[in-house]
Amino acid sequence: MFAQSIEDIEATIWKRELDKAKTSVDAFLTKEKNAAKPDGWWYKGLIYNEIAKSENTRHWRLKAAWMLLMLLKNIMNSIQKP
């Protein structure tokens, strides 16, 4: 997979290509420097939330809900660290 940018991720969200957006944001966050950026995590939450709500992607709902819980846990842990 090619390196993704926030702009690429935004474009796939606007096109409602949720599976592609999910793949893009997951690839983006695998890089350590990107994982430290809050915007990537925000978009991941947004994408997974949209997947969970979508009628077209029912197979992702349970996984998306679980990932949202883990995302919130990671965010809370990062806020609590000095």
LOVEX-415706 format. One line per field, with one value per residue (C-alpha): x, y negated, z negated; residue number from 1; residue in one letter. Coordinates in Angstrom, 2 decimals. Each point is the difference from the previous one (the first is absolute). Layout:
N
px [X:...]
py [Y:...]
pz [Z:...]
kese [NUM:...]
kolro [A:...]
END
This chain:
82
px [0.00:1.25:0.50:-3.17:-0.48:-2.76:-1.18:-0.31:-1.97:-2.29:-0.64:-1.11:-2.29:-1.65:-0.49:-1.62:2.54:0.07:1.87:2.73:0.03:0.39:2.92:1.58:-0.25:1.23:3.03:0.57:0.04:2.45:2.81:1.27:0.20:-3.60:-1.25:1.10:-2.27:-3.50:-1.63:0.67:-1.70:-2.90:-0.56:0.28:-2.76:-2.11:0.45:-0.69:-3.07:-1.34:0.69:-1.86:-3.03:0.06:-2.55:2.41:2.72:-1.79:2.92:2.17:-2.38:1.25:3.65:-0.60:-1.71:2.88:2.59:-1.86:0.18:3.73:0.48:-1.71:2.12:3.19:-1.10:-0.80:3.36:1.88:-1.84:0.84:3.72:2.07]
py [0.00:-3.45:-2.61:-1.85:-3.59:-1.64:-1.63:3.45:1.26:-3.05:0.50:3.61:-1.05:-2.66:2.59:2.32:2.71:1.25:3.26:-1.90:-2.72:2.66:1.58:-3.42:-1.17:3.33:-0.21:-3.63:0.85:2.90:-2.53:-1.13:-3.68:0.06:1.92:-2.95:-2.39:-0.42:-0.70:3.55:1.42:-2.41:1.14:3.64:-0.57:-1.82:2.74:2.86:-1.82:-0.45:3.66:1.03:-2.07:1.04:2.42:0.89:1.28:2.11:2.44:-2.78:-1.09:2.14:-0.56:-3.74:-0.24:1.87:-2.22:-3.12:1.21:0.68:-3.40:-1.75:1.97:-1.06:-3.62:0.02:1.64:-2.59:-2.87:1.33:0.33:-3.07]
pz [0.00:0.85:-2.67:-0.79:-0.98:-2.01:3.24:1.66:-2.97:0.06:3.72:-0.48:-2.83:2.15:2.76:-2.62:0.87:-3.57:0.62:1.84:-2.67:-2.69:1.82:0.56:-3.60:-1.33:2.31:-1.00:-3.69:0.35:0.32:-3.40:0.97:1.22:-3.04:-2.15:1.93:-1.42:3.37:1.20:-3.08:0.39:3.58:-1.06:-2.54:2.58:2.61:-2.40:-1.30:3.53:0.77:-3.14:1.08:3.66:1.41:2.83:-2.30:-2.60:-0.20:-1.48:-2.77:-2.85:0.88:0.41:-3.37:-1.66:1.72:-1.15:-3.58:0.34:1.64:-2.88:-2.45:1.84:0.05:-3.72:-0.78:2.06:-1.71:-3.45:0.73:-0.93]
kese [1:2:3:4:5:6:7:8:9:10:11:12:13:14:15:16:17:18:19:20:21:22:23:24:25:26:27:28:29:30:31:32:33:34:35:36:37:38:39:40:41:42:43:44:45:46:47:48:49:50:51:52:53:54:55:56:57:58:59:60:61:62:63:64:65:66:67:68:69:70:71:72:73:74:75:76:77:78:79:80:81:82]
kolro [M:F:A:Q:S:I:E:D:I:E:A:T:I:W:K:R:E:L:D:K:A:K:T:S:V:D:A:F:L:T:K:E:K:N:A:A:K:P:D:G:W:W:Y:K:G:L:I:Y:N:E:I:A:K:S:E:N:T:R:H:W:R:L:K:A:A:W:M:L:L:M:L:L:K:N:I:M:N:S:I:Q:K:P]
END
